[in-house]
Each structure stands twice: as structure tokens, then as C-alpha cells.
Amino acid sequence: MEMRGGATHGAGKRQRANRNDETIVYLSREALVELVGFEGAARIVEQFGGTRLWIPRIESDGHQSMVRRLGYQIAYALAAEYGGEQVDLPARRRSDQIVDLHQQGLPVAEIVRRTGYTRRHVHRVLRLTGDKCHPVTASHAGG
């Protein structure tokens, strides 16, 4: 696969590869955050992370489907920047699930049960991401 350009979109990588007359844009997490903000990038990655996605042009039938899944502002920003192109989106990090569950208020013991990770790993991820573990109370006992 021949790499073309190596253009950057802000702080994130936006590389284009030409493969069989097909241009594919490789987006980094940072490029998505710059384009649609942290929450928008998280929503995109949750819906489509790790996949190659064709981005429809603004106001096409496909664009309306994207609006329904991601909301107007996010879909519009994607279409304005990448409409008519295929993009490879970054995969959801495995640690994202731990942080999401923790931010929903689940105790560590329940996160361990749902994810299959060890208690030690859950605590490590929460420490590295800056999330504080819930204090052990009667409702969180064993967490």
C-alpha cells in the first residue's frame, strides 16, 4: 500500500493511503477530538471504533442515517471534513469500558464481575486515567 502525503489534521495523524484506486484516511483519536471534541470523539469510537467507515456527503441519504446515530453536529463535522471518503477509525480502548462503568457509579467489584478483569487491573486503570476509586462503604463492600 503506497502512502500518500502524511498530512496532519492538527495534533492528530491524518494519513492517506491509496489502495486499488481507493483513498483511505487513517484518523487518530487526537484528530477526532480536534474535529468534534472529546465527547463527540468518544461517541464515534463507541459506535464505529476499529472499523473502516464510508463518510457520506452532507445532505445525502447516508448522512441522515449518520445524523440519527451520532447527532447533527458530529455527523455534519465528519461530513464537512471527510464526506465521500473512507476512514479507518481508532478502536475503542479496552480500558474505556472500565472508566465508563466507574463513571456510572459502579463499585470496583461489579466492574471486575462485568469485565472479567482482575481487581488489581481495574484499580490500575482507574489510577492511570485519573478516576478515583469509590471508598469502600456498605453499598460498595467487596469493591
C-alpha positions as semicolon CSV with decimal commas, in nm:
position;residue;x (nm);y (nm);z (nm)
1;M;0,000;0,000;0,000
2;E;0,151;0,329;-0,105
3;M;0,127;0,609;0,149
4;R;0,028;0,939;0,005
5;G;0,102;1,262;0,180
6;G;0,120;1,222;0,552
7;A;-0,089;1,528;0,606
8;T;-0,177;1,607;0,960
9;H;-0,501;1,733;1,098
10;G;-0,396;1,943;1,394
11;A;-0,221;1,739;1,657
12;G;-0,355;1,406;1,531
13;K;-0,235;1,199;1,241
14;R;-0,439;1,201;0,926
15;Q;-0,266;0,978;0,680
16;R;-0,399;0,887;0,341
17;A;-0,324;0,561;0,167
18;N;-0,408;0,483;-0,190
19;R;-0,506;0,122;-0,238
20;N;-0,654;0,000;-0,566
21;D;-0,771;0,349;-0,665
22;E;-0,936;0,385;-0,325
23;T;-0,829;0,655;-0,082
24;I;-0,845;0,565;0,284
25;V;-0,799;0,823;0,558
26;Y;-0,644;0,697;0,881
27;L;-0,771;0,905;1,172
28;S;-0,614;0,916;1,514
29;R;-0,806;0,966;1,834
30;E;-0,646;1,312;1,861
31;A;-0,771;1,412;1,515
32;L;-1,124;1,311;1,609
33;V;-1,107;1,507;1,935
34;E;-0,988;1,814;1,749
35;L;-1,269;1,781;1,495
36;V;-1,567;1,704;1,721
37;G;-1,447;1,741;2,080
38;F;-1,386;1,475;2,342
39;E;-1,749;1,370;2,385
40;G;-1,806;1,358;2,008
41;A;-1,493;1,150;1,954
42;A;-1,599;0,912;2,231
43;R;-1,939;0,873;2,068
44;I;-1,787;0,799;1,726
45;V;-1,544;0,546;1,870
46;E;-1,819;0,380;2,073
47;Q;-2,042;0,345;1,765
48;F;-1,784;0,269;1,497
49;G;-1,440;0,228;1,661
50;G;-1,192;-0,003;1,493
51;T;-1,381;-0,007;1,164
52;R;-1,340;0,138;0,818
53;L;-1,633;0,368;0,760
54;W;-1,750;0,547;0,449
55;I;-1,845;0,902;0,545
56;P;-2,145;1,023;0,345
57;R;-2,157;1,371;0,198
58;I;-2,371;1,635;0,368
59;E;-2,743;1,604;0,300
60;S;-2,717;1,263;0,130
61;D;-2,934;0,970;0,237
62;G;-2,639;0,821;0,420
63;H;-2,583;1,149;0,603
64;Q;-2,930;1,132;0,756
65;S;-2,852;0,785;0,890
66;M;-2,528;0,919;1,040
67;V;-2,720;1,209;1,199
68;R;-2,957;0,961;1,366
69;R;-2,665;0,762;1,510
70;L;-2,430;1,044;1,610
71;G;-2,634;1,363;1,626
72;Y;-2,638;1,653;1,381
73;Q;-2,324;1,841;1,490
74;I;-2,097;1,537;1,493
75;A;-2,232;1,399;1,163
76;Y;-2,206;1,741;0,999
77;A;-1,844;1,789;1,114
78;L;-1,747;1,443;0,983
79;A;-1,922;1,501;0,650
80;A;-1,776;1,850;0,608
81;E;-1,422;1,721;0,661
82;Y;-1,435;1,367;0,518
83;G;-1,758;1,341;0,314
84;G;-1,721;1,092;0,029
85;E;-1,412;0,929;0,181
86;Q;-1,342;0,608;0,370
87;V;-1,187;0,649;0,711
88;D;-1,024;0,400;0,943
89;L;-1,133;0,493;1,293
90;P;-0,935;0,422;1,607
91;A;-1,054;0,126;1,812
92;R;-1,211;0,168;2,149
93;R;-0,953;0,114;2,417
94;R;-1,023;-0,179;2,645
95;S;-0,972;0,048;2,945
96;D;-1,259;0,272;2,825
97;Q;-1,513;0,016;2,946
98;I;-1,365;0,021;3,297
99;V;-1,375;0,401;3,312
100;D;-1,729;0,415;3,168
101;L;-1,860;0,170;3,426
102;H;-1,682;0,353;3,707
103;Q;-1,823;0,687;3,596
104;Q;-2,170;0,529;3,604
105;G;-2,110;0,474;3,975
106;L;-2,043;0,101;3,976
107;P;-1,817;-0,028;4,253
108;V;-1,491;-0,196;4,160
109;A;-1,626;-0,543;4,248
110;E;-1,909;-0,503;3,995
111;I;-1,667;-0,371;3,729
112;V;-1,449;-0,679;3,787
113;R;-1,753;-0,907;3,752
114;R;-1,877;-0,740;3,431
115;T;-1,543;-0,705;3,253
116;G;-1,356;-1,015;3,367
117;Y;-1,052;-0,807;3,459
118;T;-0,879;-0,853;3,793
119;R;-0,942;-0,613;4,079
120;R;-0,578;-0,508;4,059
121;H;-0,608;-0,425;3,686
122;V;-0,927;-0,222;3,741
123;H;-0,759;-0,019;4,016
124;R;-0,453;0,032;3,794
125;V;-0,661;0,160;3,501
126;L;-0,858;0,394;3,725
127;R;-0,537;0,526;3,878
128;L;-0,374;0,580;3,536
129;T;-0,681;0,754;3,394
130;G;-0,719;0,977;3,699
131;D;-1,051;0,831;3,813
132;K;-1,070;0,794;4,188
133;C;-1,195;0,464;4,322
134;H;-1,513;0,473;4,528
135;P;-1,449;0,449;4,901
136;V;-1,547;0,114;5,047
137;T;-1,884;0,153;5,216
138;A;-2,159;-0,090;5,300
139;S;-2,303;-0,047;4,950
140;H;-1,960;-0,090;4,791
141;A;-1,828;-0,365;5,016
142;G;-1,601;-0,605;4,834
143;G;-1,520;-0,337;4,573
